[in-house]
Amino acid sequence: MARQDDVEAVTRQDHRPRAQELESHGFIRHGTPVFRQANLALFAAGVATFGLLYCTQPLMPEFSKDYGVSAATAALSLSLTTGVLAFAMLFAGGVSDAWGRKSVMTVSLLASAVLVLLTALVPDWHMLLILRALLGVTLSGLPAVAMTYLSEEMHPESIGLGMGLYISGNAIGGMAGRLIAGVLADFVGWRAGVATVGVIGLVAGLIFWRSLPPSRHHVRHPLALGTLVGRFALAFRDAGLPWLFAEGFLLLGAFVTIYNYIGYRLLAPPYGLSQAVVGAIFSVYLIGTFSSAWMGHLAGRLGRRKVLWTAFALMLLGVGLTMMQPLVLIVLGIVAITFGFFGGHSIASSWVGRRAGSAKAQASSMYLFSYYMGSSLAGASGGLFYAWHGWNGVALFVVALVLAGLLIAGRLYRLPPLPGPPSPGTEPPLPQ
């Protein structure tokens, strides 16, 4: 029996009239003006979302000074947001089923920008934490719904590239939020830095609202708890989706653990680097703007099952390099881990959309729930391994995560094939 991606390849090669039929019914295909318009909107949304989320990460020492809180308490400004975000995304897809994809994403982005602007004004630490918790709720309306929009509206040949370009916006936003807030904090104070990120979020929200094409293949469903639970159950009956959820957990868990603790090694002897130099090394985060789009497009051409395992293999090589002594090898290791992570996330998230059938919103929400829980749980657990055996302890922990991801990628390679492309205006049945 032909494998899933072999079937997709045959479809691309032997059914060009079918592809044209899909295109004629409004599926967005790369190389067209509407594709560029959609990706401008989603790129801007990705930049804003992750800038708004991560802008407090470099400001934690400033919070300790201004509010008189410990480092662990200051870290709540980020961990509280991501924890609330993970759970809220379980419901964001259901809300978008009822209210529409674009409307939920637009409100999510604009409301989040306003909350970040308010964060720059509050004098009380507890109020700041309340606003950051609310930010987790409002931000939840974009990541899961954006994945769903892409899986519904993109042509099957273009979803990998579209998802990769969206994720590249995430990478730029995550870096820009940290850099803008951190640099401005040195010159004009952390409040001005946070306010600047909030203004950028508002501008991005307006670009998104004006640029994103409306949904053409989404059929609204009433928001009902029983229906929502049934759709989550439907996603878990698929042979591949639970494994893809696990891949999301392992990908971000491994990546965040590396970035959380590698700085401790580089600041200590024998390297003794300054914070500025360590920050410059971490700018390799931006390599995700290339790797997510490139590996996503490559997976669309060759098949996701044939490319996903290479992302984990690259991350495994990178972790090994960080255990070496020469600084240049450590930096190359960070580059390899970053390249593999963003590429793997692009492939896995687009694959979720392809497999989810009528449960796209819930499958996307569940993938991102697992993804952010990986950040919270694995990222925190890495500290125990650092206390146990320094950087080598952290590296061994990450190796275990990446090896688990590699084994699951092997299992996903053996999945039964999906049905062919959907009929115009319909969705494929969820494979059993």
Order of alpha helices (4+ residues) and beta strands (2+ residues): alpha-alpha-alpha-alpha-alpha-alpha-alpha-alpha-alpha-alpha-alpha-alpha-alpha-alpha-alpha-alpha-alpha-alpha
